[in-house]
Amino acid sequence: MSNDERVYIGSKPILAYVTAVITAFSRADSVNVMARGRAISSAVDVVEVTKRSFMRDMIVDDVSIGTEILGEEGNKRNVSTIAIKLSKP
Amino acid sequence: MSNDERVYIGSKPILAYVTAVITAFSRADSVNVMARGRAISSAVDVVEVTKRSFMRDMIVDDVSIGTEILGEEGNKRNVSTIAIKLSKP
């Protein structure tokens, strides 16, 4: 099995990403949920709904936050990021 | 110094909470930034702006996520939460 599945959270409904996480776990032992900006809240929702309703034994290994610089020279801006590492026992 | 300062993030401008975190560090060695629901993204922004612009040596000790149940019996709903533990060296 691969060890590096990633699910990027955007503006679709939460359940679309919950499905993506569950599918990713069929291919890998650990899944990283990644988001930027306003989608950070949704990323936490996706993890919590997945754990509560579908994969009770899923483990949140690590949550890390950071900043990414987006845009061209002269028009740069900082965007907050989150990466939530999940695994199954 | 107290060891348990908490800053709750709501819908004010980010810099209001950045100021609150910096002030809290004058009273304590560690500060917990807490948020629920849509304010989770703002909590990450507050931590990143504080670190990048005001307290370069601040350490993110731990980020934890969870679910809180809000509302009365018969009208309960789940809300995602985040707690970001910060300290200074």
N, CA and C atoms of all chains as a GROMACS GRO file, in nm:
protein
  534
    1MET      N    1   0.083  -0.121   0.000
    1MET     CA    2   0.000   0.000   0.000
    1MET      C    3   0.086   0.126   0.000
    2SER      N    4   0.040   0.229  -0.070
    2SER     CA    5   0.110   0.357  -0.066
    2SER      C    6   0.099   0.416   0.074
    3ASN      N    7   0.192   0.502   0.110
    3ASN     CA    8   0.185   0.562   0.242
    3ASN      C    9   0.157   0.710   0.240
    4ASP      N   10   0.127   0.763   0.124
    4ASP     CA   11   0.119   0.909   0.116
    4ASP      C   12   0.000   0.960   0.036
    5GLU      N   13  -0.120   0.921   0.076
    5GLU     CA   14  -0.239   0.974   0.010
    5GLU      C   15  -0.270   1.114   0.064
    6ARG      N   16  -0.310   1.204  -0.025
    6ARG     CA   17  -0.346   1.339   0.018
    6ARG      C   18  -0.485   1.375  -0.031
    7VAL      N   19  -0.562   1.440   0.054
    7VAL     CA   20  -0.693   1.491   0.016
    7VAL      C   21  -0.692   1.642   0.038
    8TYR      N   22  -0.710   1.718  -0.070
    8TYR     CA   23  -0.712   1.864  -0.060
    8TYR      C   24  -0.855   1.914  -0.044
    9ILE      N   25  -0.879   1.993   0.058
    9ILE     CA   26  -1.013   2.041   0.088
    9ILE      C   27  -1.038   2.175   0.019
   10GLY      N   28  -1.151   2.183  -0.053
   10GLY     CA   29  -1.191   2.308  -0.118
   10GLY      C   30  -1.330   2.348  -0.073
   11SER      N   31  -1.412   2.391  -0.170
   11SER     CA   32  -1.542   2.447  -0.132
   11SER      C   33  -1.660   2.353  -0.162
   12LYS      N   34  -1.632   2.226  -0.195
   12LYS     CA   35  -1.742   2.129  -0.212
   12LYS      C   36  -1.807   2.096  -0.077
   13PRO      N   37  -1.922   2.028  -0.079
   13PRO     CA   38  -1.983   1.989   0.049
   13PRO      C   39  -1.890   1.894   0.126
   14ILE      N   40  -1.897   1.904   0.260
   14ILE     CA   41  -1.812   1.825   0.349
   14ILE      C   42  -1.813   1.676   0.312
   15LEU      N   43  -1.931   1.622   0.284
   15LEU     CA   44  -1.940   1.477   0.259
   15LEU      C   45  -1.864   1.430   0.135
   16ALA      N   46  -1.844   1.521   0.038
   16ALA     CA   47  -1.763   1.486  -0.079
   16ALA      C   48  -1.620   1.453  -0.036
   17TYR      N   49  -1.569   1.530   0.060
   17TYR     CA   50  -1.432   1.507   0.107
   17TYR      C   51  -1.425   1.390   0.206
   18VAL      N   52  -1.533   1.369   0.281
   18VAL     CA   53  -1.538   1.253   0.371
   18VAL      C   54  -1.526   1.126   0.287
   19THR      N   55  -1.600   1.121   0.177
   19THR     CA   56  -1.593   1.007   0.085
   19THR      C   57  -1.451   0.992   0.030
   20ALA      N   58  -1.388   1.104  -0.006
   20ALA     CA   59  -1.251   1.100  -0.059
   20ALA      C   60  -1.153   1.043   0.043
   21VAL      N   61  -1.171   1.080   0.171
   21VAL     CA   62  -1.081   1.029   0.276
   21VAL      C   63  -1.099   0.879   0.292
   22ILE      N   64  -1.226   0.834   0.296
   22ILE     CA   65  -1.253   0.691   0.314
   22ILE      C   66  -1.196   0.611   0.197
   23THR      N   67  -1.214   0.663   0.075
   23THR     CA   68  -1.159   0.597  -0.045
   23THR      C   69  -1.006   0.593  -0.038
   24ALA      N   70  -0.945   0.702   0.005
   24ALA     CA   71  -0.799   0.708   0.015
   24ALA      C   72  -0.747   0.602   0.112
   25PHE      N   73  -0.823   0.576   0.220
   25PHE     CA   74  -0.782   0.474   0.318
   25PHE      C   75  -0.789   0.332   0.260
   26SER      N   76  -0.861   0.314   0.150
   26SER     CA   77  -0.862   0.181   0.087
   26SER      C   78  -0.732   0.158   0.009
   27ARG      N   79  -0.660   0.268  -0.017
   27ARG     CA   80  -0.534   0.258  -0.093
   27ARG      C   81  -0.411   0.279  -0.007
   28ALA      N   82  -0.427   0.336   0.112
   28ALA     CA   83  -0.310   0.372   0.194
   28ALA      C   84  -0.340   0.355   0.342
   29ASP      N   85  -0.234   0.344   0.420
   29ASP     CA   86  -0.251   0.331   0.565
   29ASP      C   87  -0.261   0.465   0.634
   30SER      N   88  -0.211   0.570   0.566
   30SER     CA   89  -0.224   0.702   0.626
   30SER      C   90  -0.266   0.804   0.520
   31VAL      N   91  -0.346   0.898   0.562
   31VAL     CA   92  -0.404   0.997   0.471
   31VAL      C   93  -0.380   1.136   0.529
   32ASN      N   94  -0.333   1.228   0.443
   32ASN     CA   95  -0.313   1.366   0.485
   32ASN      C   96  -0.424   1.455   0.431
   33VAL      N   97  -0.492   1.524   0.521
   33VAL     CA   98  -0.597   1.618   0.481
   33VAL      C   99  -0.536   1.758   0.483
   34MET      N  100  -0.537   1.825   0.368
   34MET     CA  101  -0.468   1.953   0.352
   34MET      C  102  -0.568   2.062   0.316
   35ALA      N  103  -0.548   2.184   0.370
   35ALA     CA  104  -0.635   2.295   0.334
   35ALA      C  105  -0.564   2.428   0.354
   36ARG      N  106  -0.616   2.529   0.285
   36ARG     CA  107  -0.564   2.666   0.296
   36ARG      C  108  -0.678   2.761   0.325
   37GLY      N  109  -0.647   2.870   0.394
   37GLY     CA  110  -0.744   2.979   0.412
   37GLY      C  111  -0.874   2.934   0.476
   38ARG      N  112  -0.986   2.985   0.418
   38ARG     CA  113  -1.120   2.956   0.474
   38ARG      C  114  -1.152   2.807   0.478
   39ALA      N  115  -1.085   2.727   0.394
   39ALA     CA  116  -1.115   2.583   0.389
   39ALA      C  117  -1.060   2.508   0.510
   40ILE      N  118  -0.980   2.578   0.594
   40ILE     CA  119  -0.922   2.513   0.712
   40ILE      C  120  -1.032   2.461   0.806
   41SER      N  121  -1.136   2.542   0.826
   41SER     CA  122  -1.249   2.498   0.911
   41SER      C  123  -1.313   2.372   0.854
   42SER      N  124  -1.330   2.370   0.721
   42SER     CA  125  -1.391   2.253   0.657
   42SER      C  126  -1.304   2.129   0.674
   43ALA      N  127  -1.171   2.146   0.669
   43ALA     CA  128  -1.080   2.033   0.686
   43ALA      C  129  -1.102   1.967   0.823
   44VAL      N  130  -1.118   2.049   0.927
   44VAL     CA  131  -1.144   1.994   1.061
   44VAL      C  132  -1.280   1.924   1.063
   45ASP      N  133  -1.381   1.985   0.997
   45ASP     CA  134  -1.513   1.921   0.987
   45ASP      C  135  -1.503   1.784   0.919
   46VAL      N  136  -1.428   1.777   0.809
   46VAL     CA  137  -1.414   1.652   0.734
   46VAL      C  138  -1.356   1.542   0.823
   47VAL      N  139  -1.251   1.577   0.896
   47VAL     CA  140  -1.186   1.479   0.984
   47VAL      C  141  -1.281   1.436   1.095
   48GLU      N  142  -1.350   1.531   1.156
   48GLU     CA  143  -1.439   1.498   1.268
   48GLU      C  144  -1.559   1.415   1.223
   49VAL      N  145  -1.617   1.449   1.108
   49VAL     CA  146  -1.732   1.372   1.057
   49VAL      C  147  -1.687   1.230   1.018
   50THR      N  148  -1.570   1.221   0.952
   50THR     CA  149  -1.520   1.088   0.914
   50THR      C  150  -1.502   1.000   1.037
   51LYS      N  151  -1.442   1.058   1.140
   51LYS     CA  152  -1.414   0.982   1.262
   51LYS      C  153  -1.544   0.945   1.334
   52ARG      N  154  -1.634   1.040   1.345
   52ARG     CA  155  -1.756   1.021   1.424
   52ARG      C  156  -1.854   0.926   1.356
   53SER      N  157  -1.866   0.937   1.224
   53SER     CA  158  -1.974   0.865   1.155
   53SER      C  159  -1.929   0.744   1.074
   54PHE      N  160  -1.800   0.737   1.038
   54PHE     CA  161  -1.759   0.631   0.946
   54PHE      C  162  -1.641   0.546   0.994
   55MET      N  163  -1.542   0.608   1.057
   55MET     CA  164  -1.422   0.533   1.096
   55MET      C  165  -1.386   0.564   1.241
   56ARG      N  166  -1.461   0.505   1.331
   56ARG     CA  167  -1.446   0.535   1.475
   56ARG      C  168  -1.304   0.512   1.527
   57ASP      N  169  -1.233   0.416   1.465
   57ASP     CA  170  -1.100   0.383   1.516
   57ASP      C  171  -0.988   0.462   1.447
   58MET      N  172  -1.024   0.555   1.359
   58MET     CA  173  -0.924   0.637   1.290
   58MET      C  174  -0.848   0.723   1.393
   59ILE      N  175  -0.718   0.739   1.366
   59ILE     CA  176  -0.633   0.813   1.460
   59ILE      C  177  -0.584   0.943   1.396
   60VAL      N  178  -0.594   1.053   1.471
   60VAL     CA  179  -0.534   1.180   1.427
   60VAL      C  180  -0.390   1.182   1.480
   61ASP      N  181  -0.295   1.154   1.390
   61ASP     CA  182  -0.155   1.143   1.432
   61ASP      C  183  -0.094   1.279   1.460
   62ASP      N  184  -0.128   1.375   1.374
   62ASP     CA  185  -0.060   1.504   1.386
   62ASP      C  186  -0.141   1.612   1.315
   63VAL      N  187  -0.141   1.731   1.376
   63VAL     CA  188  -0.202   1.847   1.311
   63VAL      C  189  -0.094   1.954   1.304
   64SER      N  190  -0.061   2.001   1.183
   64SER     CA  191   0.039   2.108   1.176
   64SER      C  192  -0.016   2.226   1.097
   65ILE      N  193   0.022   2.346   1.141
   65ILE     CA  194  -0.024   2.467   1.075
   65ILE      C  195   0.095   2.543   1.020
   66GLY      N  196   0.070   2.628   0.920
   66GLY     CA  197   0.179   2.702   0.860
   66GLY      C  198   0.128   2.815   0.773
   67THR      N  199   0.221   2.875   0.698
   67THR     CA  200   0.187   2.984   0.608
   67THR      C  201   0.245   2.954   0.471
   68GLU      N  202   0.167   2.981   0.366
   68GLU     CA  203   0.216   2.968   0.230
   68GLU      C  204   0.208   3.106   0.164
   69ILE      N  205   0.306   3.136   0.079
   69ILE     CA  206   0.302   3.264   0.007
   69ILE      C  207   0.247   3.239  -0.132
   70LEU      N  208   0.136   3.306  -0.163
   70LEU     CA  209   0.072   3.290  -0.294
   70LEU      C  210   0.087   3.416  -0.376
   71GLY      N  211   0.074   3.404  -0.508
   71GLY     CA  212   0.074   3.520  -0.597
   71GLY      C  213   0.210   3.551  -0.656
   72GLU      N  214   0.208   3.640  -0.753
   72GLU     CA  215   0.328   3.681  -0.825
   72GLU      C  216   0.405   3.788  -0.747
   73GLU      N  217   0.527   3.811  -0.789
   73GLU     CA  218   0.609   3.920  -0.735
   73GLU      C  219   0.530   4.052  -0.742
   74GLY      N  220   0.529   4.126  -0.634
   74GLY     CA  221   0.457   4.254  -0.632
   74GLY      C  222   0.311   4.240  -0.592
   75ASN      N  223   0.265   4.114  -0.588
   75ASN     CA  224   0.125   4.091  -0.550
   75ASN      C  225   0.117   3.967  -0.459
   76LYS      N  226   0.215   3.955  -0.371
   76LYS     CA  227   0.221   3.837  -0.285
   76LYS      C  228   0.130   3.852  -0.165
   77ARG      N  229   0.075   3.737  -0.122
   77ARG     CA  230   0.001   3.739   0.003
   77ARG      C  231   0.023   3.610   0.079
   78ASN      N  232   0.008   3.619   0.211
   78ASN     CA  233   0.027   3.503   0.297
   78ASN      C  234  -0.106   3.434   0.320
   79VAL      N  235  -0.106   3.303   0.310
   79VAL     CA  236  -0.226   3.224   0.337
   79VAL      C  237  -0.193   3.117   0.440
   80SER      N  238  -0.278   3.106   0.542
   80SER     CA  239  -0.257   3.002   0.643
   80SER      C  240  -0.290   2.864   0.586
   81THR      N  241  -0.221   2.764   0.636
   81THR     CA  242  -0.244   2.626   0.591
   81THR      C  243  -0.259   2.533   0.711
   82ILE      N  244  -0.323   2.419   0.685
   82ILE     CA  245  -0.329   2.313   0.786
   82ILE      C  246  -0.304   2.179   0.717
   83ALA      N  247  -0.236   2.089   0.787
   83ALA     CA  248  -0.217   1.952   0.739
   83ALA      C  249  -0.252   1.860   0.854
   84ILE      N  250  -0.350   1.772   0.832
   84ILE     CA  251  -0.395   1.680   0.938
   84ILE      C  252  -0.361   1.539   0.893
   85LYS      N  253  -0.273   1.473   0.968
   85LYS     CA  254  -0.229   1.339   0.932
   85LYS      C  255  -0.315   1.235   1.004
   86LEU      N  256  -0.375   1.147   0.926
   86LEU     CA  257  -0.466   1.046   0.980
   86LEU      C  258  -0.411   0.906   0.953
   87SER      N  259  -0.439   0.812   1.044
   87SER     CA  260  -0.404   0.674   1.015
   87SER      C  261  -0.509   0.580   1.073
   88LYS      N  262  -0.506   0.456   1.025
   88LYS     CA  263  -0.595   0.356   1.084
   88LYS      C  264  -0.509   0.253   1.156
   89PRO      N  265  -0.561   0.193   1.262
   89PRO     CA  266  -0.480   0.104   1.344
   89PRO      C  267  -0.443  -0.026   1.269
   90MET      N  268   0.404   3.348   3.733
   90MET     CA  269   0.314   3.367   3.618
   90MET      C  270   0.212   3.253   3.609
   91SER      N  271   0.094   3.286   3.565
   91SER     CA  272  -0.007   3.183   3.541
   91SER      C  273   0.036   3.097   3.423
   92ASN      N  274  -0.010   2.975   3.419
   92ASN     CA  275   0.029   2.890   3.306
   92ASN      C  276  -0.087   2.857   3.213
   93ASP      N  277  -0.199   2.920   3.233
   93ASP     CA  278  -0.316   2.877   3.158
   93ASP      C  279  -0.398   2.992   3.102
   94GLU      N  280  -0.337   3.077   3.020
   94GLU     CA  281  -0.413   3.183   2.956
   94GLU      C  282  -0.484   3.127   2.833
   95ARG      N  283  -0.608   3.171   2.812
   95ARG     CA  284  -0.682   3.127   2.695
   95ARG      C  285  -0.733   3.246   2.616
   96VAL      N  286  -0.725   3.237   2.484
   96VAL     CA  287  -0.781   3.340   2.397
   96VAL      C  288  -0.882   3.270   2.306
   97TYR      N  289  -1.009   3.313   2.317
   97TYR     CA  290  -1.116   3.254   2.234
   97TYR      C  291  -1.136   3.338   2.109
   98ILE      N  292  -1.129   3.273   1.992
   98ILE     CA  293  -1.140   3.345   1.866
   98ILE      C  294  -1.286   3.350   1.820
   99GLY      N  295  -1.331   3.471   1.784
   99GLY     CA  296  -1.467   3.490   1.732
   99GLY      C  297  -1.461   3.560   1.598
  100SER      N  298  -1.550   3.658   1.577
  100SER     CA  299  -1.562   3.718   1.445
  100SER      C  300  -1.503   3.859   1.436
  101LYS      N  301  -1.427   3.901   1.540
  101LYS     CA  302  -1.358   4.031   1.530
  101LYS      C  303  -1.243   4.021   1.429
  102PRO      N  304  -1.184   4.138   1.390
  102PRO     CA  305  -1.068   4.133   1.299
  102PRO      C  306  -0.952   4.055   1.362
  103ILE      N  307  -0.875   3.988   1.278
  103ILE     CA  308  -0.763   3.905   1.322
  103ILE      C  309  -0.671   3.979   1.420
  104LEU      N  310  -0.642   4.107   1.389
  104LEU     CA  311  -0.544   4.180   1.472
  104LEU      C  312  -0.592   4.202   1.615
  105ALA      N  313  -0.724   4.203   1.637
  105ALA     CA  314  -0.776   4.215   1.773
  105ALA      C  315  -0.731   4.095   1.857
  106TYR      N  316  -0.733   3.978   1.795
  106TYR     CA  317  -0.693   3.856   1.867
  106TYR      C  318  -0.542   3.843   1.876
  107VAL      N  319  -0.471   3.893   1.774
  107VAL     CA  320  -0.324   3.894   1.780
  107VAL      C  321  -0.280   3.975   1.902
  108THR      N  322  -0.342   4.092   1.919
  108THR     CA  323  -0.313   4.176   2.036
  108THR      C  324  -0.345   4.101   2.166
  109ALA      N  325  -0.456   4.029   2.167
  109ALA     CA  326  -0.495   3.954   2.286
  109ALA      C  327  -0.392   3.846   2.319
  110VAL      N  328  -0.339   3.779   2.217
  110VAL     CA  329  -0.239   3.674   2.240
  110VAL      C  330  -0.111   3.735   2.297
  111ILE      N  331  -0.067   3.847   2.237
  111ILE     CA  332   0.056   3.912   2.283
  111ILE      C  333   0.040   3.959   2.429
  112THR      N  334  -0.076   4.017   2.461
  112THR     CA  335  -0.104   4.061   2.597
  112THR      C  336  -0.105   3.942   2.693
  113ALA      N  337  -0.165   3.832   2.650
  113ALA     CA  338  -0.171   3.712   2.734
  113ALA      C  339  -0.030   3.660   2.766
  114PHE      N  340   0.061   3.672   2.671
  114PHE     CA  341   0.199   3.627   2.693
  114PHE      C  342   0.272   3.714   2.795
  115SER      N  343   0.221   3.834   2.822
  115SER     CA  344   0.284   3.917   2.926
  115SER      C  345   0.245   3.867   3.065
  116ARG      N  346   0.139   3.784   3.070
  116ARG     CA  347   0.091   3.730   3.197
  116ARG      C  348   0.123   3.582   3.215
  117ALA      N  349   0.156   3.512   3.107
  117ALA     CA  350   0.172   3.367   3.116
  117ALA      C  351   0.282   3.318   3.022
  118ASP      N  352   0.333   3.199   3.049
  118ASP     CA  353   0.436   3.141   2.962
  118ASP      C  354   0.376   3.063   2.847
  119SER      N  355   0.251   3.024   2.865
  119SER     CA  356   0.187   2.954   2.753
  119SER      C  357   0.044   3.004   2.734
  120VAL      N  358   0.002   3.008   2.610
  120VAL     CA  359  -0.129   3.063   2.575
  120VAL      C  360  -0.202   2.962   2.484
  121ASN      N  361  -0.328   2.937   2.515
  121ASN     CA  362  -0.409   2.848   2.432
  121ASN      C  363  -0.505   2.930   2.346
  122VAL      N  364  -0.497   2.911   2.217
  122VAL     CA  365  -0.589   2.978   2.125
  122VAL      C  366  -0.699   2.877   2.090
  123MET      N  367  -0.825   2.915   2.120
  123MET     CA  368  -0.937   2.822   2.106
  123MET      C  369  -1.039   2.877   2.006
  124ALA      N  370  -1.098   2.789   1.926
  124ALA     CA  371  -1.203   2.833   1.833
  124ALA      C  372  -1.295   2.718   1.799
  125ARG      N  373  -1.414   2.756   1.750
  125ARG     CA  374  -1.516   2.660   1.707
  125ARG      C  375  -1.566   2.698   1.568
  126GLY      N  376  -1.608   2.597   1.493
  126GLY     CA  377  -1.675   2.621   1.364
  126GLY      C  378  -1.595   2.707   1.269
  127ARG      N  379  -1.662   2.806   1.206
  127ARG     CA  380  -1.599   2.890   1.103
  127ARG      C  381  -1.480   2.968   1.158
  128ALA      N  382  -1.473   2.990   1.290
  128ALA     CA  383  -1.363   3.068   1.348
  128ALA      C  384  -1.232   2.990   1.353
  129ILE      N  385  -1.237   2.859   1.318
  129ILE     CA  386  -1.115   2.777   1.321
  129ILE      C  387  -1.010   2.833   1.225
  130SER      N  388  -1.052   2.872   1.104
  130SER     CA  389  -0.958   2.931   1.007
  130SER      C  390  -0.894   3.057   1.064
  131SER      N  391  -0.975   3.140   1.131
  131SER     CA  392  -0.922   3.263   1.191
  131SER      C  393  -0.821   3.233   1.301
  132ALA      N  394  -0.845   3.126   1.377
  132ALA     CA  395  -0.752   3.090   1.485
  132ALA      C  396  -0.613   3.061   1.427
  133VAL      N  397  -0.610   2.989   1.314
  133VAL     CA  398  -0.480   2.959   1.249
  133VAL      C  399  -0.418   3.089   1.198
  134ASP      N  400  -0.500   3.178   1.140
  134ASP     CA  401  -0.450   3.309   1.096
  134ASP      C  402  -0.389   3.387   1.212
  135VAL      N  403  -0.457   3.389   1.326
  135VAL     CA  404  -0.409   3.464   1.443
  135VAL      C  405  -0.272   3.413   1.485
  136VAL      N  406  -0.258   3.280   1.493
  136VAL     CA  407  -0.129   3.222   1.534
  136VAL      C  408  -0.020   3.254   1.433
  137GLU      N  409  -0.051   3.239   1.303
  137GLU     CA  410   0.050   3.262   1.200
  137GLU      C  411   0.092   3.409   1.193
  138VAL      N  412  -0.004   3.501   1.205
  138VAL     CA  413   0.030   3.644   1.201
  138VAL      C  414   0.111   3.682   1.326
  139THR      N  415   0.072   3.630   1.442
  139THR     CA  416   0.146   3.660   1.566
  139THR      C  417   0.291   3.616   1.552
  140LYS      N  418   0.309   3.495   1.500
  140LYS     CA  419   0.443   3.438   1.486
  140LYS      C  420   0.525   3.515   1.382
  141ARG      N  421   0.463   3.543   1.268
  141ARG     CA  422   0.536   3.602   1.156
  141ARG      C  423   0.571   3.748   1.182
  142SER      N  424   0.480   3.821   1.245
  142SER     CA  425   0.499   3.966   1.254
  142SER      C  426   0.538   4.018   1.391
  143PHE      N  427   0.512   3.942   1.496
  143PHE     CA  428   0.534   3.997   1.630
  143PHE      C  429   0.622   3.913   1.722
  144MET      N  430   0.609   3.782   1.716
  144MET     CA  431   0.685   3.696   1.809
  144MET      C  432   0.750   3.581   1.733
  145ARG      N  433   0.857   3.614   1.664
  145ARG     CA  434   0.924   3.517   1.575
  145ARG      C  435   0.965   3.388   1.646
  146ASP      N  436   0.997   3.401   1.777
  146ASP     CA  437   1.047   3.284   1.850
  146ASP      C  438   0.936   3.205   1.921
  147MET      N  439   0.812   3.245   1.898
  147MET     CA  440   0.699   3.173   1.959
  147MET      C  441   0.694   3.029   1.906
  148ILE      N  442   0.658   2.936   1.995
  148ILE     CA  443   0.655   2.794   1.956
  148ILE      C  444   0.512   2.742   1.957
  149VAL      N  445   0.474   2.669   1.850
  149VAL     CA  446   0.345   2.600   1.848
  149VAL      C  447   0.369   2.462   1.908
  150ASP      N  448   0.328   2.444   2.035
  150ASP     CA  449   0.355   2.319   2.105
  150ASP      C  450   0.264   2.207   2.058
  151ASP      N  451   0.138   2.242   2.034
  151ASP     CA  452   0.042   2.136   2.004
  151ASP      C  453  -0.081   2.195   1.937
  152VAL      N  454  -0.134   2.121   1.840
  152VAL     CA  455  -0.262   2.159   1.778
  152VAL      C  456  -0.354   2.040   1.796
  153SER      N  457  -0.469   2.060   1.861
  153SER     CA  458  -0.562   1.947   1.872
  153SER      C  459  -0.699   1.987   1.821
  154ILE      N  460  -0.767   1.891   1.759
  154ILE     CA  461  -0.900   1.915   1.705
  154ILE      C  462  -1.000   1.824   1.772
  155GLY      N  463  -1.127   1.863   1.769
  155GLY     CA  464  -1.229   1.782   1.834
  155GLY      C  465  -1.367   1.825   1.794
  156THR      N  466  -1.466   1.770   1.865
  156THR     CA  467  -1.606   1.802   1.839
  156THR      C  468  -1.673   1.840   1.970
  157GLU      N  469  -1.756   1.943   1.966
  157GLU     CA  470  -1.834   1.981   2.083
  157GLU      C  471  -1.982   1.971   2.046
  158ILE      N  472  -2.064   1.928   2.140
  158ILE     CA  473  -2.208   1.920   2.113
  158ILE      C  474  -2.273   2.044   2.170
  159LEU      N  475  -2.338   2.122   2.082
  159LEU     CA  476  -2.405   2.245   2.124
  159LEU      C  477  -2.556   2.228   2.118
  160GLY      N  478  -2.628   2.312   2.193
  160GLY     CA  479  -2.774   2.315   2.183
  160GLY      C  480  -2.843   2.231   2.289
  161GLU      N  481  -2.974   2.249   2.297
  161GLU     CA  482  -3.057   2.179   2.394
  161GLU      C  483  -3.094   2.039   2.345
  162GLU      N  484  -3.147   1.958   2.436
  162GLU     CA  485  -3.200   1.826   2.399
  162GLU      C  486  -3.301   1.842   2.284
  163GLY      N  487  -3.290   1.759   2.182
  163GLY     CA  488  -3.383   1.764   2.070
  163GLY      C  489  -3.339   1.861   1.961
  164ASN      N  490  -3.239   1.943   1.993
  164ASN     CA  491  -3.190   2.039   1.894
  164ASN      C  492  -3.037   2.046   1.900
  165LYS      N  493  -2.977   1.927   1.919
  165LYS     CA  494  -2.832   1.922   1.934
  165LYS      C  495  -2.762   1.924   1.799
  166ARG      N  496  -2.644   1.987   1.798
  166ARG     CA  497  -2.562   1.981   1.677
  166ARG      C  498  -2.415   1.972   1.714
  167ASN      N  499  -2.338   1.911   1.624
  167ASN     CA  500  -2.195   1.895   1.646
  167ASN      C  501  -2.119   2.012   1.585
  168VAL      N  502  -2.024   2.064   1.660
  168VAL     CA  503  -1.941   2.173   1.609
  168VAL      C  504  -1.795   2.134   1.626
  169SER      N  505  -1.716   2.150   1.520
  169SER     CA  506  -1.574   2.119   1.529
  169SER      C  507  -1.501   2.225   1.611
  170THR      N  508  -1.395   2.183   1.678
  170THR     CA  509  -1.317   2.276   1.761
  170THR      C  510  -1.166   2.261   1.730
  171ILE      N  511  -1.093   2.365   1.765
  171ILE     CA  512  -0.946   2.356   1.758
  171ILE      C  513  -0.889   2.421   1.882
  172ALA      N  514  -0.779   2.367   1.932
  172ALA     CA  515  -0.705   2.428   2.042
  172ALA      C  516  -0.558   2.428   2.002
  173ILE      N  517  -0.500   2.548   1.999
  173ILE     CA  518  -0.359   2.562   1.959
  173ILE      C  519  -0.280   2.611   2.079
  174LYS      N  520  -0.188   2.528   2.125
  174LYS     CA  521  -0.109   2.562   2.244
  174LYS      C  522   0.021   2.629   2.202
  175LEU      N  523   0.044   2.750   2.253
  175LEU     CA  524   0.161   2.829   2.217
  175LEU      C  525   0.248   2.851   2.339
  176SER      N  526   0.380   2.861   2.318
  176SER     CA  527   0.466   2.899   2.429
  176SER      C  528   0.581   2.985   2.378
  177LYS      N  529   0.646   3.054   2.473
  177LYS     CA  530   0.765   3.129   2.434
  177LYS      C  531   0.885   3.063   2.499
  178PRO      N  532   1.001   3.070   2.438
  178PRO     CA  533   1.118   2.998   2.488
  178PRO      C  534   1.167   3.055   2.621
   0.00000   0.00000   0.00000
